[in-house]
Amino acid sequence: MLHWDEMETMPTGKPTASPEPPWLVIRHVEHEHIGTLAAALESAGQAFRYLDVFRGAAVPDNPARWSGLIVMGGPMGVYEADRYPFLAAEMRLIRQAAEQSLPVLGICLGSQLIAGALGARVYPGPHKEIGWYPVHVTAPAEDIAQEIPASFLAFHWHGDTFDLPPGAVRLFRSPLYENQGFRWGDSVYGLQFHFEVNAAMISQWLEDPGCRAEIAAVPGLDPGALWRDTERYAPALERLSFRVFSKFLALAARHRKPSPAAS
């Protein structure tokens, strides 16, 4: 198995002057990487490392050596930990990070793992939500929602959903799913929709055999139309996501507390 010091470093290859340790990014499939979040991290002088569980990398026992956790998407369900044992290990790590006041950001499956780690139910939803659909801000007074329009088009690719964890604040909803994003505590955030994508990333997904099979199983879903929508809407989402991710990193820095030494 790979250890933390063998993981991939920041893909831009640019050095960072930040004295802070890197963020740990947990990746479940290669094509679901951090996308546009990389630009916000670079702008903030923050480094990151990938932990690729699909390649057999071991989930750390303690998050204390990292600036925070970023947990990406994937095709598996939170309730499939018997098939994917790393999911249970990730939820333990997320719980520890939350208890240690470390920032956590989860996208798609990552948001579901956060919800599950914090005691909420995660389960298959009534419909697949794949494509460009509106997202509505439900808590406009929240720091993370500042300068975000009341509604915007975002890219979705999921079939599972979750209940809000106890004490969480709902941030976003869509016409199909009430829980599209939440905050728990000061700096734990889950986003069900894909804020991190750009056109190049979606193009990769549309060529992936597993993704193509999932599209083919949804009646009426046309990959050609999906790509045309991507060309139209992705640039605006990329600009918006940079502002939101930059805000998240600023909030994380403000609320981060000293962590106990790693065991």
Secondary structure, DSSP 4 states (H G I P E B T S, - for coil): ---GGGS---TT-------SPPEEEEESSTT---TTHHHHHHHTT--EEEEEGGGTPPPPS--TTSS-EEE---SS-GGGTTT-THHHHHHHHHHHHHHTT--EEEETHHHHHHHHHTT--EEEEEEEEEEEEEEEES-TTSGGGTT--SEEEEEEEEEEEEPPPTT-EEEEE-SS-S-SEEEETTTEEEESSBTT--HHHHHHHHHSHHHHHHHHTSTT--HHHHHHHHHHHHHHHHHHHHHHHHHHHHHHHHH--PPPPP-
